[in-house]
């Protein structure tokens, strides 16, 4: 999974042309992944201000506004891709336009096919 991070300051500092370039680069990379049969899923996420964090302690649920972690960066979106190995996933992460401004995290997804759901 390629996890795309952002922060309000980096996004606000981008010009309209840079934002449009990010969008075009995502479309291009996404199309390449689809054509190669490696694209599984992906999405941009809503602004962190819409986040709710749910916790249950002693059977009592609490819901708070905002993400759990107190951090400047937030998860902005993701691509789920089939790769031959971690090195190929890293190559795709490096091609993400967001890697130039903030960060893209590469994290293998656990195989849970043996679990009954």
Rosetta blueprint (number, residue, H / E / L):
1 X L
2 X E
3 X E
4 X E
5 X E
6 X E
7 X L
8 X H
9 X H
10 X H
11 X H
12 X H
13 X L
14 X L
15 X L
16 X H
17 X H
18 X H
19 X H
20 X H
21 X H
22 X H
23 X H
24 X H
25 X H
26 X H
27 X H
28 X H
29 X H
30 X H
31 X H
32 X H
33 X H
34 X H
35 X H
36 X L
37 X L
38 X L
39 X E
40 X E
41 X E
42 X E
43 X E
44 X E
45 X L
46 X L
47 X L
48 X H
49 X H
50 X H
51 X L
52 X E
53 X E
54 X E
55 X E
56 X E
57 X E
58 X L
59 X L
60 X E
61 X E
62 X E
63 X E
64 X E
65 X E
66 X L
67 X L
68 X L
69 X L
70 X L
71 X L
72 X L
73 X L
74 X E
75 X E
76 X E
77 X E
78 X E
79 X E
80 X E
81 X E
82 X L
83 X L
84 X L
85 X L
86 X H
87 X H
88 X H
89 X H
90 X H
91 X H
92 X H
93 X H
94 X H
95 X H
96 X L
97 X H
98 X H
99 X H
100 X H
101 X L
102 X L
103 X E
104 X E
105 X E
106 X E
107 X L
108 X L
109 X L
110 X L
111 X L
112 X L
113 X L
114 X L
115 X L
116 X L
117 X L
